[in-house]
Amino acid sequence: MASVAIIMGSISDYETMKGAEKILKEFNVDYRNRCSFCPQDSDKMYEFAKGQEKEE
């Protein structure tokens, strides 16, 4: 189970978000990356978030 989700609007956002990923790695925080092309993926993101609640 990931305790943090890094959610990006497009793959090009990874360049910015990789700094967050680096810090999470330094502190051994479990995480996962998720790329969502909103609003096209809004239903998928809703299901993703809903699924995270169930994992806790």
Buried (B, 14 or more C-beta within 10 A) or exposed (E): EBEEEBBBEEEEBEEEBEEBBEEBEEEEEEBEBBBBEEEEBEEEBEEBEEEBEEEE
